[in-house]
Each structure stands twice: as C-alpha cells, then as structure tokens.
C-alpha cells in the first residue's frame, strides 16, 4: 500500500511538473474594465462615454 501511495504521489508530481507555466486568468480588472491575463490594462469602450438616451 505504501508503494502504491508513493508511486501515485511521484506520478502526480511528474505530471504537475510537465504542465504549462503560465496561468491565464480571464476576468475584470479591479476598476471593472479591462481583462486580467498578464496584459496591459485595456481602456473602457467608447460607448461608455456616450450620454444615456433620455427616458420616454
């Protein structure tokens, strides 16, 4: 049983070591705009700066 546990542990460590190094995190930046994926901050869309349509 110990050998099986050790073999599974070593196998798991080998598989983890072969994985990709960069973890992509897609989500909103702290201010609500942009995408977090190790890229520079993206500005808000142009439509955000247009005035809202008046209520009818």
C-alpha positions in Angstrom: 0.0 0.0 0.0 2.9 2.4 0.8 4.5 1.7 -2.6 1.2 2.4 -4.4 0.8 5.7 -2.5 4.4 6.7 -3.2 4.0 5.8 -6.9 0.9 7.9 -7.1 2.5 10.8 -5.4 5.6 10.7 -7.6 3.4 10.3 -10.7 1.3 13.3 -9.7 4.4 15.4 -9.1 5.8 14.4 -12.5 2.5 15.4 -14.2 2.3 18.7 -12.4 5.9 19.5 -13.5 5.0 18.9 -17.1 2.1 21.3 -17.1 2.0 24.8 -18.6 3.8 27.5 -16.6 1.5 30.5 -17.4 -1.9 30.5 -15.9 -4.4 32.6 -17.9 -6.9 34.4 -15.7 -9.8 36.0 -17.6 -11.8 38.4 -15.6 -12.4 42.0 -14.9 -9.7 44.4 -13.5 -10.2 46.0 -10.1 -11.8 49.1 -11.6 -14.3 47.0 -13.7 -12.7 47.4 -17.0 -10.1 45.5 -18.9 -9.1 41.9 -18.9 -6.6 40.3 -16.5 -4.4 37.9 -18.4 -0.9 39.4 -17.7 -1.6 42.0 -20.3 -1.7 45.8 -20.0 -4.8 47.5 -18.8 -7.4 48.0 -21.6 -9.3 51.3 -21.7 -13.1 51.3 -21.4 -15.2 51.0 -24.6 -16.1 54.2 -26.5 -19.8 53.6 -25.9 -19.3 54.1 -22.2 -18.6 57.8 -22.7 -21.8 58.5 -24.8 -24.7 60.1 -22.9 -27.6 57.9 -22.0 -30.7 58.2 -24.0 -33.5 60.2 -22.3 -36.3 58.2 -20.7 -39.6 58.2 -22.7 
